[in-house]
Amino acid sequence: MLKQLEDYIKAQELVTSEQLERHFKVQQSALEGMLALLLKRGRIGIQQSNQCGGSCGCGSEPEAKGYFWRGQTSVPMNVKF
């Protein structure tokens, strides 16, 4: 499933957790470990939206987080974070 997740993020360029949940038909908690591993290895990155968090009363949607493909940059597994 990790390879499928990588392929989907590559193809979509930028995806949210909600999009991943819908596409793979799994709960976010099931995706979190795989996304964390891809982040740790440097294969994906996180992009925060520039939207307001909605607390100012402007009616904007809450801030969204998206995942994007960084490539094959891989961190050796013996490196501690």
Biopython code that builds the backbone (N, CA, C, O; Angstrom):
import numpy as np
from Bio.PDB.StructureBuilder import StructureBuilder

atoms = [
    (1, "MET", "N", (0.832, -1.205, 0.000)),
    (1, "MET", "CA", (0.000, 0.000, 0.000)),
    (1, "MET", "C", (0.870, 1.261, 0.000)),
    (1, "MET", "O", (0.445, 2.297, -0.511)),
    (2, "LEU", "N", (2.071, 1.190, 0.560)),
    (2, "LEU", "CA", (2.964, 2.343, 0.592)),
    (2, "LEU", "C", (3.306, 2.791, -0.832)),
    (2, "LEU", "O", (3.309, 3.987, -1.125)),
    (3, "LYS", "N", (3.589, 1.841, -1.703)),
    (3, "LYS", "CA", (3.906, 2.147, -3.100)),
    (3, "LYS", "C", (2.699, 2.772, -3.799)),
    (3, "LYS", "O", (2.855, 3.703, -4.590)),
    (4, "GLN", "N", (1.508, 2.270, -3.515)),
    (4, "GLN", "CA", (0.293, 2.835, -4.102)),
    (4, "GLN", "C", (0.091, 4.276, -3.634)),
    (4, "GLN", "O", (-0.315, 5.140, -4.411)),
    (5, "LEU", "N", (0.377, 4.524, -2.356)),
    (5, "LEU", "CA", (0.262, 5.868, -1.800)),
    (5, "LEU", "C", (1.249, 6.813, -2.494)),
    (5, "LEU", "O", (0.885, 7.926, -2.875)),
    (6, "GLU", "N", (2.496, 6.365, -2.656)),
    (6, "GLU", "CA", (3.501, 7.162, -3.360)),
    (6, "GLU", "C", (3.036, 7.479, -4.777)),
    (6, "GLU", "O", (3.092, 8.631, -5.208)),
    (7, "ASP", "N", (2.580, 6.467, -5.499)),
    (7, "ASP", "CA", (2.146, 6.644, -6.884)),
    (7, "ASP", "C", (0.991, 7.636, -6.988)),
    (7, "ASP", "O", (0.955, 8.459, -7.902)),
    (8, "TYR", "N", (0.053, 7.556, -6.055)),
    (8, "TYR", "CA", (-1.100, 8.455, -6.081)),
    (8, "TYR", "C", (-0.672, 9.899, -5.828)),
    (8, "TYR", "O", (-1.124, 10.811, -6.521)),
    (9, "ILE", "N", (0.199, 10.109, -4.840)),
    (9, "ILE", "CA", (0.664, 11.470, -4.536)),
    (9, "ILE", "C", (1.456, 12.026, -5.725)),
    (9, "ILE", "O", (1.300, 13.195, -6.077)),
    (10, "LYS", "N", (2.300, 11.199, -6.343)),
    (10, "LYS", "CA", (3.045, 11.628, -7.540)),
    (10, "LYS", "C", (2.083, 12.080, -8.636)),
    (10, "LYS", "O", (2.269, 13.139, -9.236)),
    (11, "ALA", "N", (1.072, 11.285, -8.890)),
    (11, "ALA", "CA", (0.131, 11.564, -9.982)),
    (11, "ALA", "C", (-0.711, 12.811, -9.718)),
    (11, "ALA", "O", (-1.008, 13.567, -10.643)),
    (12, "GLN", "N", (-1.095, 13.027, -8.457)),
    (12, "GLN", "CA", (-1.983, 14.147, -8.131)),
    (12, "GLN", "C", (-1.227, 15.450, -7.893)),
    (12, "GLN", "O", (-1.822, 16.524, -7.978)),
    (13, "GLU", "N", (0.046, 15.383, -7.602)),
    (13, "GLU", "CA", (0.931, 16.509, -7.311)),
    (13, "GLU", "C", (0.700, 17.110, -5.927)),
    (13, "GLU", "O", (1.665, 17.384, -5.213)),
    (14, "LEU", "N", (-0.551, 17.321, -5.532)),
    (14, "LEU", "CA", (-0.855, 17.844, -4.198)),
    (14, "LEU", "C", (-2.178, 17.245, -3.753)),
    (14, "LEU", "O", (-3.188, 17.384, -4.443)),
    (15, "VAL", "N", (-2.179, 16.579, -2.601)),
    (15, "VAL", "CA", (-3.402, 15.943, -2.101)),
    (15, "VAL", "C", (-3.571, 16.228, -0.620)),
    (15, "VAL", "O", (-2.596, 16.430, 0.104)),
    (16, "THR", "N", (-4.813, 16.240, -0.183)),
    (16, "THR", "CA", (-5.110, 16.402, 1.239)),
    (16, "THR", "C", (-5.341, 15.032, 1.864)),
    (16, "THR", "O", (-5.517, 14.038, 1.160)),
    (17, "SER", "N", (-5.339, 14.993, 3.171)),
    (17, "SER", "CA", (-5.636, 13.753, 3.888)),
    (17, "SER", "C", (-7.021, 13.235, 3.523)),
    (17, "SER", "O", (-7.234, 12.030, 3.387)),
    (18, "GLU", "N", (-7.958, 14.165, 3.366)),
    (18, "GLU", "CA", (-9.326, 13.780, 3.031)),
    (18, "GLU", "C", (-9.388, 13.102, 1.661)),
    (18, "GLU", "O", (-10.108, 12.120, 1.480)),
    (19, "GLN", "N", (-8.627, 13.631, 0.697)),
    (19, "GLN", "CA", (-8.592, 13.015, -0.626)),
    (19, "GLN", "C", (-7.996, 11.609, -0.552)),
    (19, "GLN", "O", (-8.479, 10.688, -1.211)),
    (20, "LEU", "N", (-6.950, 11.452, 0.249)),
    (20, "LEU", "CA", (-6.323, 10.139, 0.406)),
    (20, "LEU", "C", (-7.291, 9.159, 1.056)),
    (20, "LEU", "O", (-7.384, 8.004, 0.641)),
    (21, "GLU", "N", (-8.017, 9.623, 2.085)),
    (21, "GLU", "CA", (-9.006, 8.768, 2.756)),
    (21, "GLU", "C", (-10.060, 8.271, 1.765)),
    (21, "GLU", "O", (-10.396, 7.086, 1.743)),
    (22, "ARG", "N", (-10.576, 9.191, 0.947)),
    (22, "ARG", "CA", (-11.610, 8.819, -0.024)),
    (22, "ARG", "C", (-11.066, 7.871, -1.082)),
    (22, "ARG", "O", (-11.710, 6.875, -1.415)),
    (23, "HIS", "N", (-9.896, 8.170, -1.606)),
    (23, "HIS", "CA", (-9.350, 7.352, -2.688)),
    (23, "HIS", "C", (-9.040, 5.929, -2.222)),
    (23, "HIS", "O", (-9.387, 4.960, -2.898)),
    (24, "PHE", "N", (-8.382, 5.805, -1.062)),
    (24, "PHE", "CA", (-7.971, 4.485, -0.585)),
    (24, "PHE", "C", (-9.011, 3.816, 0.307)),
    (24, "PHE", "O", (-8.852, 2.660, 0.700)),
    (25, "LYS", "N", (-10.083, 4.553, 0.624)),
    (25, "LYS", "CA", (-11.169, 4.026, 1.468)),
    (25, "LYS", "C", (-10.658, 3.500, 2.806)),
    (25, "LYS", "O", (-11.009, 2.405, 3.245)),
    (26, "VAL", "N", (-9.812, 4.324, 3.443)),
    (26, "VAL", "CA", (-9.287, 4.009, 4.772)),
    (26, "VAL", "C", (-9.388, 5.254, 5.646)),
    (26, "VAL", "O", (-9.503, 6.374, 5.149)),
    (27, "GLN", "N", (-9.342, 5.037, 6.947)),
    (27, "GLN", "CA", (-9.385, 6.154, 7.885)),
    (27, "GLN", "C", (-8.028, 6.841, 7.949)),
    (27, "GLN", "O", (-6.994, 6.240, 7.658)),
    (28, "GLN", "N", (-8.056, 8.111, 8.337)),
    (28, "GLN", "CA", (-6.835, 8.897, 8.421)),
    (28, "GLN", "C", (-5.815, 8.250, 9.352)),
    (28, "GLN", "O", (-4.613, 8.310, 9.095)),
    (29, "SER", "N", (-6.285, 7.639, 10.420)),
    (29, "SER", "CA", (-5.367, 6.997, 11.361)),
    (29, "SER", "C", (-4.561, 5.889, 10.691)),
    (29, "SER", "O", (-3.419, 5.635, 11.074)),
    (30, "ALA", "N", (-5.146, 5.228, 9.696)),
    (30, "ALA", "CA", (-4.432, 4.177, 8.971)),
    (30, "ALA", "C", (-3.384, 4.771, 8.034)),
    (30, "ALA", "O", (-2.372, 4.129, 7.754)),
    (31, "LEU", "N", (-3.616, 5.987, 7.550)),
    (31, "LEU", "CA", (-2.683, 6.637, 6.637)),
    (31, "LEU", "C", (-1.528, 7.325, 7.364)),
    (31, "LEU", "O", (-0.445, 7.479, 6.800)),
    (32, "GLU", "N", (-1.752, 7.736, 8.606)),
    (32, "GLU", "CA", (-0.775, 8.555, 9.318)),
    (32, "GLU", "C", (0.611, 7.927, 9.399)),
    (32, "GLU", "O", (1.614, 8.612, 9.198)),
    (33, "GLY", "N", (0.675, 6.644, 9.688)),
    (33, "GLY", "CA", (1.966, 5.978, 9.795)),
    (33, "GLY", "C", (2.708, 5.937, 8.470)),
    (33, "GLY", "O", (3.920, 6.147, 8.420)),
    (34, "MET", "N", (1.973, 5.666, 7.398)),
    (34, "MET", "CA", (2.606, 5.620, 6.076)),
    (34, "MET", "C", (3.060, 7.009, 5.633)),
    (34, "MET", "O", (4.147, 7.158, 5.075)),
    (35, "LEU", "N", (2.230, 8.027, 5.882)),
    (35, "LEU", "CA", (2.609, 9.388, 5.529)),
    (35, "LEU", "C", (3.823, 9.835, 6.346)),
    (35, "LEU", "O", (4.715, 10.502, 5.822)),
    (36, "ALA", "N", (3.856, 9.468, 7.629)),
    (36, "ALA", "CA", (5.000, 9.816, 8.479)),
    (36, "ALA", "C", (6.285, 9.187, 7.952)),
    (36, "ALA", "O", (7.337, 9.825, 7.959)),
    (37, "LEU", "N", (6.204, 7.947, 7.500)),
    (37, "LEU", "CA", (7.372, 7.266, 6.953)),
    (37, "LEU", "C", (7.862, 7.954, 5.674)),
    (37, "LEU", "O", (9.063, 8.154, 5.495)),
    (38, "LEU", "N", (6.930, 8.315, 4.790)),
    (38, "LEU", "CA", (7.309, 9.005, 3.561)),
    (38, "LEU", "C", (7.891, 10.385, 3.849)),
    (38, "LEU", "O", (8.810, 10.829, 3.161)),
    (39, "LEU", "N", (7.359, 11.062, 4.865)),
    (39, "LEU", "CA", (7.910, 12.357, 5.277)),
    (39, "LEU", "C", (9.323, 12.186, 5.824)),
    (39, "LEU", "O", (10.224, 12.949, 5.479)),
    (40, "LYS", "N", (9.509, 11.198, 6.663)),
    (40, "LYS", "CA", (10.810, 10.939, 7.281)),
    (40, "LYS", "C", (11.866, 10.599, 6.226)),
    (40, "LYS", "O", (13.024, 11.002, 6.343)),
    (41, "ARG", "N", (11.462, 9.866, 5.214)),
    (41, "ARG", "CA", (12.385, 9.491, 4.139)),
    (41, "ARG", "C", (12.617, 10.624, 3.144)),
    (41, "ARG", "O", (13.468, 10.513, 2.261)),
    (42, "GLY", "N", (11.866, 11.708, 3.283)),
    (42, "GLY", "CA", (12.029, 12.847, 2.396)),
    (42, "GLY", "C", (11.359, 12.696, 1.046)),
    (42, "GLY", "O", (11.642, 13.469, 0.131)),
    (43, "ARG", "N", (10.485, 11.726, 0.900)),
    (43, "ARG", "CA", (9.829, 11.489, -0.385)),
    (43, "ARG", "C", (8.640, 12.407, -0.621)),
    (43, "ARG", "O", (8.318, 12.729, -1.765)),
    (44, "ILE", "N", (7.982, 12.834, 0.462)),
    (44, "ILE", "CA", (6.873, 13.781, 0.340)),
    (44, "ILE", "C", (7.133, 14.964, 1.257)),
    (44, "ILE", "O", (7.943, 14.890, 2.180)),
    (45, "GLY", "N", (6.437, 16.048, 0.987)),
    (45, "GLY", "CA", (6.501, 17.226, 1.833)),
    (45, "GLY", "C", (5.094, 17.657, 2.199)),
    (45, "GLY", "O", (4.112, 17.148, 1.659)),
    (46, "ILE", "N", (5.011, 18.597, 3.120)),
    (46, "ILE", "CA", (3.717, 19.129, 3.553)),
    (46, "ILE", "C", (3.631, 20.581, 3.120)),
    (46, "ILE", "O", (4.581, 21.348, 3.278)),
    (47, "GLN", "N", (2.482, 20.949, 2.571)),
    (47, "GLN", "CA", (2.231, 22.333, 2.193)),
    (47, "GLN", "C", (1.004, 22.818, 2.940)),
    (47, "GLN", "O", (-0.073, 22.237, 2.813)),
    (48, "GLN", "N", (1.158, 23.869, 3.711)),
    (48, "GLN", "CA", (0.030, 24.471, 4.419)),
    (48, "GLN", "C", (-0.622, 25.494, 3.503)),
    (48, "GLN", "O", (0.067, 26.195, 2.762)),
    (49, "SER", "N", (-1.936, 25.584, 3.548)),
    (49, "SER", "CA", (-2.633, 26.576, 2.732)),
    (49, "SER", "C", (-2.438, 27.952, 3.346)),
    (49, "SER", "O", (-2.078, 28.087, 4.516)),
    (50, "ASN", "N", (-2.678, 28.945, 2.550)),
    (50, "ASN", "CA", (-2.584, 30.330, 3.027)),
    (50, "ASN", "C", (-3.922, 30.851, 3.505)),
    (50, "ASN", "O", (-4.089, 32.049, 3.734)),
    (51, "GLN", "N", (-4.872, 29.949, 3.655)),
    (51, "GLN", "CA", (-6.201, 30.366, 4.078)),
    (51, "GLN", "C", (-6.188, 30.765, 5.547)),
    (51, "GLN", "O", (-5.367, 30.292, 6.333)),
    (52, "CYS", "N", (-7.084, 31.616, 5.884)),
    (52, "CYS", "CA", (-7.282, 32.006, 7.273)),
    (52, "CYS", "C", (-7.819, 30.808, 8.048)),
    (52, "CYS", "O", (-8.502, 29.958, 7.479)),
    (53, "GLY", "N", (-7.526, 30.739, 9.296)),
    (53, "GLY", "CA", (-8.035, 29.649, 10.113)),
    (53, "GLY", "C", (-9.496, 29.780, 10.471)),
    (53, "GLY", "O", (-10.051, 28.905, 11.136)),
    (54, "GLY", "N", (-10.135, 30.863, 10.040)),
    (54, "GLY", "CA", (-11.553, 31.055, 10.304)),
    (54, "GLY", "C", (-11.850, 31.756, 11.616)),
    (54, "GLY", "O", (-13.002, 32.091, 11.889)),
    (55, "SER", "N", (-10.832, 31.984, 12.429)),
    (55, "SER", "CA", (-11.067, 32.581, 13.747)),
    (55, "SER", "C", (-11.324, 34.086, 13.676)),
    (55, "SER", "O", (-11.791, 34.671, 14.653)),
    (56, "CYS", "N", (-11.030, 34.723, 12.543)),
    (56, "CYS", "CA", (-11.224, 36.167, 12.440)),
    (56, "CYS", "C", (-12.658, 36.523, 12.060)),
    (56, "CYS", "O", (-13.035, 37.694, 12.101)),
    (57, "GLY", "N", (-13.457, 35.529, 11.693)),
    (57, "GLY", "CA", (-14.837, 35.787, 11.316)),
    (57, "GLY", "C", (-15.022, 36.108, 9.848)),
    (57, "GLY", "O", (-16.099, 36.544, 9.442)),
    (58, "CYS", "N", (-13.975, 35.898, 9.035)),
    (58, "CYS", "CA", (-14.060, 36.233, 7.611)),
    (58, "CYS", "C", (-14.846, 35.199, 6.808)),
    (58, "CYS", "O", (-15.176, 35.446, 5.648)),
    (59, "GLY", "N", (-15.146, 34.060, 7.397)),
    (59, "GLY", "CA", (-15.895, 33.026, 6.704)),
    (59, "GLY", "C", (-15.023, 32.076, 5.903)),
    (59, "GLY", "O", (-15.539, 31.201, 5.207)),
    (60, "SER", "N", (-13.725, 32.234, 5.991)),
    (60, "SER", "CA", (-12.800, 31.361, 5.264)),
    (60, "SER", "C", (-12.820, 29.959, 5.843)),
    (60, "SER", "O", (-13.137, 29.759, 7.016)),
    (61, "GLU", "N", (-12.476, 28.992, 5.002)),
    (61, "GLU", "CA", (-12.365, 27.609, 5.458)),
    (61, "GLU", "C", (-11.166, 27.479, 6.393)),
    (61, "GLU", "O", (-10.211, 28.246, 6.271)),
    (62, "PRO", "N", (-11.196, 26.525, 7.323)),
    (62, "PRO", "CA", (-10.044, 26.291, 8.179)),
    (62, "PRO", "C", (-8.824, 25.922, 7.351)),
    (62, "PRO", "O", (-8.942, 25.399, 6.242)),
    (63, "GLU", "N", (-7.651, 26.200, 7.905)),
    (63, "GLU", "CA", (-6.402, 25.929, 7.210)),
    (63, "GLU", "C", (-6.303, 24.465, 6.804)),
    (63, "GLU", "O", (-6.592, 23.568, 7.595)),
    (64, "ALA", "N", (-5.894, 24.238, 5.569)),
    (64, "ALA", "CA", (-5.782, 22.875, 5.046)),
    (64, "ALA", "C", (-4.313, 22.507, 4.875)),
    (64, "ALA", "O", (-3.462, 23.370, 4.654)),
    (65, "LYS", "N", (-4.031, 21.208, 4.980)),
    (65, "LYS", "CA", (-2.682, 20.696, 4.809)),
    (65, "LYS", "C", (-2.688, 19.743, 3.632)),
    (65, "LYS", "O", (-3.555, 18.874, 3.532)),
    (66, "GLY", "N", (-1.722, 19.904, 2.738)),
    (66, "GLY", "CA", (-1.618, 19.024, 1.591)),
    (66, "GLY", "C", (-0.259, 18.343, 1.557)),
    (66, "GLY", "O", (0.717, 18.854, 2.107)),
    (67, "TYR", "N", (-0.203, 17.199, 0.915)),
    (67, "TYR", "CA", (1.038, 16.450, 0.755)),
    (67, "TYR", "C", (1.443, 16.508, -0.708)),
    (67, "TYR", "O", (0.602, 16.372, -1.596)),
    (68, "PHE", "N", (2.735, 16.710, -0.958)),
    (68, "PHE", "CA", (3.233, 16.754, -2.328)),
    (68, "PHE", "C", (4.451, 15.858, -2.468)),
    (68, "PHE", "O", (5.143, 15.581, -1.488)),
    (69, "TRP", "N", (4.713, 15.405, -3.690)),
    (69, "TRP", "CA", (5.818, 14.498, -3.991)),
    (69, "TRP", "C", (7.113, 15.284, -4.108)),
    (69, "TRP", "O", (7.172, 16.284, -4.824)),
    (70, "ARG", "N", (8.146, 14.840, -3.413)),
    (70, "ARG", "CA", (9.458, 15.465, -3.483)),
    (70, "ARG", "C", (10.406, 14.678, -4.363)),
    (70, "ARG", "O", (11.353, 15.248, -4.906)),
    (71, "GLY", "N", (10.181, 13.406, -4.517)),
    (71, "GLY", "CA", (11.055, 12.596, -5.348)),
    (71, "GLY", "C", (11.707, 11.478, -4.574)),
    (71, "GLY", "O", (11.237, 11.078, -3.509)),
    (72, "GLN", "N", (12.779, 10.989, -5.115)),
    (72, "GLN", "CA", (13.446, 9.818, -4.552)),
    (72, "GLN", "C", (14.482, 10.164, -3.493)),
    (72, "GLN", "O", (15.278, 9.301, -3.123)),
    (73, "THR", "N", (14.502, 11.379, -2.998)),
    (73, "THR", "CA", (15.427, 11.732, -1.943)),
    (73, "THR", "C", (15.115, 10.870, -0.743)),
    (73, "THR", "O", (14.045, 10.987, -0.146)),
    (74, "SER", "N", (16.027, 10.023, -0.395)),
    (74, "SER", "CA", (15.768, 9.069, 0.668)),
    (74, "SER", "C", (16.759, 9.260, 1.810)),
    (74, "SER", "O", (17.960, 9.409, 1.585)),
    (75, "VAL", "N", (16.255, 9.254, 3.007)),
    (75, "VAL", "CA", (17.097, 9.342, 4.193)),
    (75, "VAL", "C", (17.451, 7.930, 4.611)),
    (75, "VAL", "O", (16.565, 7.083, 4.732)),
    (76, "PRO", "N", (18.725, 7.657, 4.835)),
    (76, "PRO", "CA", (19.104, 6.307, 5.291)),
    (76, "PRO", "C", (18.326, 5.933, 6.549)),
    (76, "PRO", "O", (18.063, 6.783, 7.399)),
    (77, "MET", "N", (17.968, 4.684, 6.661)),
    (77, "MET", "CA", (17.145, 4.228, 7.771)),
    (77, "MET", "C", (17.852, 4.290, 9.112)),
    (77, "MET", "O", (17.186, 4.244, 10.146)),
    (78, "ASN", "N", (19.203, 4.396, 9.138)),
    (78, "ASN", "CA", (19.912, 4.457, 10.417)),
    (78, "ASN", "C", (20.033, 5.866, 10.962)),
    (78, "ASN", "O", (20.615, 6.056, 12.030)),
    (79, "VAL", "N", (19.495, 6.878, 10.256)),
    (79, "VAL", "CA", (19.534, 8.263, 10.721)),
    (79, "VAL", "C", (18.398, 8.477, 11.701)),
    (79, "VAL", "O", (17.245, 8.160, 11.407)),
    (80, "LYS", "N", (18.726, 9.019, 12.877)),
    (80, "LYS", "CA", (17.706, 9.307, 13.901)),
    (80, "LYS", "C", (17.258, 10.751, 13.787)),
    (80, "LYS", "O", (18.070, 11.642, 13.537)),
    (81, "PHE", "N", (15.950, 10.985, 13.974)),
    (81, "PHE", "CA", (15.401, 12.322, 13.954)),
    (81, "PHE", "C", (15.040, 12.750, 15.343)),
    (81, "PHE", "O", (14.554, 13.863, 15.540)),
]
sb = StructureBuilder()
sb.init_structure("model")
sb.init_model(0)
sb.init_chain("A")
sb.init_seg("    ")
for serial, (resi, resn, name, xyz) in enumerate(atoms, 1):
    if name == "N":
        sb.init_residue(resn, " ", resi, " ")
    sb.init_atom(name, np.array(xyz, "f"), 0.0, 1.0, " ", f" {name:<3s}", serial, name[0])
structure = sb.get_structure()
